[in-house]
């Protein structure tokens, strides 16, 4: 994975300093207008992914590219990895690890969204996402130890694999903050907030049903919109139940992409990991919640 310009080039020109200065101004404005907190949050994620790609991706393995790409769009990583013909010759282990790393990035981004949009700090909010994250990390460790997929290929197979051309996930980020993306994603989230009100008032659908439907397509956006709405009126939303619904929607959509994809043969294994980690996440969260509420 190569970049059009080195990182040092950006620091020698004014555009990166302008972006960071504007980001700082946005944080100040958001302190007075809570509804606008989502704008500096998205810009910060853009800046974070920019530095990750420049500092790590050029020397990274295929799986790490999946992790970095997951910060931009885990769905895009799934679609490319599972359907693009250039990944057809990749081993199941490589494909599984790439998809799992993309999920880790998505869950970490959810944790960052909760941290930024929830006040005061509430530990239980992080438990469902961190629990599923730890489950997936455990599976990644086991895959690297060959506990699930059998022994590594022999030396001949490894030599043939090494001779294959390297492939990259096409998610390069060569500008510090792409403001067009920031504006677009912010508008999407604000529209989602308004749409959920309209759906609930005019069609009688509960917030949970509308959340599930939207999380099938964009888990980050619906989480950010829910957290923004909750910060304005915390008494109207049961956040823990909404979190479970968002994770369920993400699990359903990712499972569908895996089952419809053509490159991965061990589809059942990956779907089992998704639903198993979701079940463990819900169970651990309920146990921790009960322990924290007990005298």
C-alpha positions in Angstrom: 0.0 0.0 0.0 1.6 3.2 -1.1 0.8 6.9 -0.6 0.8 9.6 -3.1 2.8 11.9 -0.8 5.0 11.2 2.3 3.8 12.4 5.7 6.6 15.0 5.9 5.2 16.7 2.8 2.0 17.5 4.6 3.7 19.0 7.6 5.7 21.3 5.3 2.5 22.8 3.8 -0.3 24.8 5.4 -3.3 22.5 4.6 -2.6 20.1 7.6 -2.2 23.0 10.0 -5.4 24.6 8.7 -7.3 21.3 9.1 -6.1 20.9 12.7 -6.8 24.5 13.6 -10.3 24.3 12.2 -10.8 21.1 14.1 -9.8 22.8 17.4 -12.3 25.6 16.6 -15.0 23.1 16.0 -14.4 21.5 19.4 -14.8 25.0 21.0 -18.1 25.6 19.1 -19.4 22.1 20.0 -18.9 22.9 23.7 -21.6 25.5 23.4 -23.8 23.7 20.8 -24.0 20.0 21.8 -25.9 19.0 18.7 -22.7 19.9 16.7 -20.4 17.6 18.7 -20.8 15.0 15.9 -18.9 17.2 13.4 -15.5 17.4 15.2 -15.9 13.7 16.2 -16.1 12.7 12.5 -13.2 15.0 11.6 -11.1 13.5 14.4 -11.7 10.0 13.0 -10.7 11.2 9.6 -7.5 12.6 11.0 -6.8 9.5 13.0 -7.2 7.2 9.9 -4.9 9.6 7.9 -2.1 9.2 10.4 -2.7 5.4 10.7 -2.4 4.9 7.0 0.8 7.0 6.7 2.5 5.6 9.7 1.5 1.9 9.4 -0.1 0.8 6.2 2.9 1.1 3.9 4.7 -1.7 5.9 1.6 -3.5 7.1 0.3 -6.9 6.3 -3.0 -7.6 4.5 -4.8 -8.1 7.8 -3.5 -4.8 9.3 -4.8 -3.0 6.2 -8.2 -4.5 7.0 -7.9 -3.0 10.5 -7.0 0.4 9.2 -9.7 0.2 6.5 -12.3 -0.7 9.2 -11.9 2.8 10.7 -13.1 4.2 7.4 -15.7 1.6 6.5 -15.8 -1.9 7.7 -18.6 -2.6 5.2 -16.3 -1.5 2.3 -13.6 -3.9 3.6 -16.1 -6.8 3.7 -17.4 -6.1 0.2 -13.9 -5.9 -1.3 -12.4 -8.8 0.6 -15.3 -11.1 0.0 -16.1 -10.3 -3.6 -13.2 -8.8 -5.4 -11.5 -11.3 -7.7 -8.0 -10.1 -6.7 -8.6 -11.6 -3.2 -9.9 -15.0 -4.6 -6.5 -16.7 -4.2 -6.0 -15.5 -0.6 -6.2 -18.2 2.0 -9.2 -18.6 4.3 -7.0 -17.7 7.3 -5.9 -14.4 5.7 -9.5 -13.5 4.7 -10.8 -14.4 8.2 -8.1 -12.4 9.9 -8.7 -9.4 7.6 -12.5 -9.4 8.3 -12.0 -9.8 12.0 -9.5 -7.0 12.2 -12.0 -4.8 10.3 -14.6 -5.6 13.0 -12.1 -4.7 15.7 -11.6 -1.3 14.2 -15.4 -0.8 13.9 -15.9 -1.7 17.6 -13.0 0.6 18.7 -14.6 3.4 16.7 -17.9 2.7 18.5 -16.1 3.0 21.8 -14.6 6.3 20.8 -18.0 7.6 19.7 -19.5 6.7 23.2 -16.5 8.2 25.0 -16.9 11.5 23.1 -20.7 11.8 23.2 -21.5 10.5 26.7 -21.2 12.6 29.8 -20.5 11.7 32.5 -18.3 8.6 32.1 -20.5 5.5 32.6 -18.6 2.2 32.6 -21.5 0.0 31.6 -21.9 1.8 28.3 -18.6 0.3 27.1 -19.1 -3.2 28.2 -21.1 -4.6 25.2 -18.6 -3.2 22.7 -15.5 -4.1 24.6 -16.7 -7.6 25.4 -17.4 -8.4 21.7 -14.0 -6.8 20.8 -12.2 -9.0 23.3 -14.0 -12.1 22.0 -12.9 -11.3 18.4 -9.3 -10.6 19.6 -9.3 -14.0 21.2 -10.4 -15.6 18.0 -7.7 -13.7 16.1 -5.1 -15.1 18.6 -6.4 -18.6 18.2 -6.3 -18.3 14.4 -2.7 -17.2 14.5 -2.0 -20.2 16.7 -3.7 -22.5 14.2 -6.2 -23.8 16.7 -9.2 -23.6 14.4 -8.0 -24.1 10.8 -5.4 -26.8 11.1 -1.7 -26.7 10.5 0.0 -24.2 8.3 0.6 -25.1 4.7 3.8 -27.0 3.9 6.9 -25.2 2.5 5.9 -25.8 -1.1 2.6 -24.2 -0.6 4.2 -21.3 1.3 6.6 -20.8 -1.6 3.8 -20.7 -4.1 1.9 -18.3 -1.9 4.9 -16.0 -1.6 5.2 -15.9 -5.3 1.7 -14.5 -5.7 1.5 -10.7 -6.2 0.5 -8.7 -3.1 -2.9 -7.2 -3.0 -4.1 -4.1 -1.2 -7.4 -2.9 0.1 -8.2 0.2 -1.8 -8.9 2.6 1.1 -6.1 5.1 0.9 -6.5 8.3 2.8 -4.0 10.9 1.4 -5.5 14.1 2.9 -5.5 14.9 6.6 -9.3 15.7 6.8 -11.6 15.2 3.9 -14.1 17.8 4.8 -16.5 16.7 2.1 -16.8 13.4 3.9 -17.1 15.1 7.3 -20.0 17.2 6.0 -21.7 14.3 4.2 -21.5 12.0 7.3 -22.6 14.7 9.7 -25.6 15.5 7.5 -26.4 11.8 7.3 -26.4 11.5 11.1 -28.5 14.7 11.6 -31.0 13.3 9.0 -31.1 10.0 10.8 -32.0 11.8 14.1 -34.8 13.7 12.4 -35.9 10.6 10.5 -36.2 8.5 13.6 -38.5 11.1 15.1 -40.6 11.1 12.0 -40.7 7.3 11.8 -41.7 7.1 15.5 -44.3 9.8 15.3 -46.0 9.1 12.0 -45.5 5.3 11.5 -45.7 4.2 15.1 -42.4 2.3 14.9 -40.4 2.2 18.1 -36.9 3.5 18.3 -35.6 0.0 18.5 -37.1 -1.1 15.2 -35.9 2.0 13.4 -32.5 1.6 15.0 -32.3 -2.1 13.8 -33.2 -1.2 10.3 -30.7 1.6 10.0 -27.9 -0.4 11.7 -28.1 -3.0 9.0 -26.5 -0.4 6.7 -24.5 1.9 8.9 -23.9 1.1 12.6 -21.6 4.0 13.2 -24.0 6.6 12.0 -27.0 5.3 14.0 -24.8 5.0 17.1 -23.6 8.5 16.7 -27.1 9.8 16.1 -28.5 7.9 19.1 -25.8 9.2 21.4 -26.3 12.7 20.2 -30.1 12.5 20.8 -29.5 10.9 24.2 -27.1 13.7 25.2 -29.9 16.1 24.6 -32.7 14.1 26.3 -31.3 11.2 28.3 -34.6 10.2 29.9 -36.2 9.2 26.6 -33.8 6.4 25.5 -32.8 3.1 27.0 -29.2 3.1 25.8 -28.2 -0.4 26.8 -31.1 -2.0 24.8 -30.3 0.3 21.8 -26.6 -0.8 22.0 -27.7 -4.5 21.8 -29.9 -3.7 18.8 -27.1 -1.9 17.0 -24.7 -4.8 17.6 -27.4 -7.2 16.4 -28.0 -5.2 13.2 -24.2 -5.1 12.5 -24.0 -8.9 13.1 -26.9 -9.6 10.7 -25.6 -7.4 7.9 -22.0 -8.7 8.2 -23.3 -12.3 8.2 -25.3 -11.6 5.1 -22.2 -10.2 3.3 -20.2 -13.2 4.3 -22.8 -15.7 3.2 -23.2 -13.9 -0.2 -19.5 -13.4 -0.7 -17.6 -15.7 -3.1 -14.0 -15.7 -1.8 -14.4 -17.1 1.7 -15.2 -20.8 2.0 -15.5 -21.1 5.8 -18.6 -18.9 6.0 -20.2 -20.9 8.8 -17.1 -20.4 11.1 -17.2 -16.6 10.7 -21.0 -16.4 11.2 -20.6 -18.5 14.3 -17.9 -16.1 15.6 -20.2 -13.1 15.0 -23.3 -14.5 16.7 -21.2 -16.2 19.5 -19.4 -13.0 20.3 -22.7 -11.1 20.3 -24.3 -13.6 22.7 -21.3 -13.4 25.0 -21.4 -9.6 24.9 -25.1 -9.5 25.9 -24.6 -12.0 28.6 -21.5 -10.3 30.1 -23.2 -6.9 30.0 -26.3 -8.1 31.8 -24.2 -9.8 34.5 -22.0 -6.7 35.0 -25.1 -4.5 35.0 -26.7 -6.6 37.7 -23.5 -6.6 39.8 -23.2 -2.8 39.5 -26.8 -2.3 40.5 -26.7 -4.6 43.5 -26.0 -3.1 46.9 
